[in-house]
Amino acid sequence: MPTTRIIETPHGPGRLVSSRSPSPFATLLISHGAGAGIDTHDLAALARHLPGQGITVHRFEQPWVVAGRKVATPPRTLDDGLIAAASKIRTRTPLVIGGRSAGARSACRCARDLGASGVLALSFPLHPPGKPEKSRVAELTGAGLPTLVIQGARDPMGRPEEFPGDTNLVEVPGGDHSLRVGKTAGLDMKEATALVVEAALEWIGREIGR
């Protein structure tokens, strides 16, 4: 069963929900985006399925969500929260820092300083909707660590073909920014979510090694 801890951060209390593997070879610390907390279908699926495959999953919910606010706080505060959560994790296994959307940006900014072995970026917001000229690709590549991007084919914040050609990227067919798929996607939500889990598991297993 997952365990929950309240984590004090410079911007108020956050929430760390931990789903532990009995025999871990890696640890994933992952945070959410600006529109929802840690119970989105993709983050919940990672926490449900990865521990049985040897990966402990810690989901960190930022203070603004814990406080019940609807609007995310500035990017630097997300980094502060993620750093505070990482400081409370005790692990003897390699650490992967992850996030979805704004949380993916935060992961890229923080991972190297946290001693991570890699970055898992779900729905990386390559640019604001409709503004491809305001690219955040430097933030993605600036992580300086092995990085896997899992991106929806219809993501208005960055379709897969907009990323640099050497990006390690897995496409969710028909997926939007929330990695949800429509009726014409060729796969249903269960299959789309399974794709996310399988891609993360395969990459962590290959990148970290058992």
Buried (B, 14 or more C-beta within 10 A) or exposed (E): EEEEEEBEBEBBBBBBBBBBBEEBBBBBBBBBBBBBBBEBBBBBBBBBBBBEBBBBBBBBBBBBBBEEEEEBBEBEBBBBBBBBBBEBBEBEBBBBBBBBBBBBBBBBBBBBEBEBBBBBBBBBBBBBEEEEEEBBBEBBBEBEBBBBBBBBBBBEBBBBEBBEEEBBBBBBBBBBBBBBBEEEBEBEBEEBBBBBBEBBBEBBBEBBEE
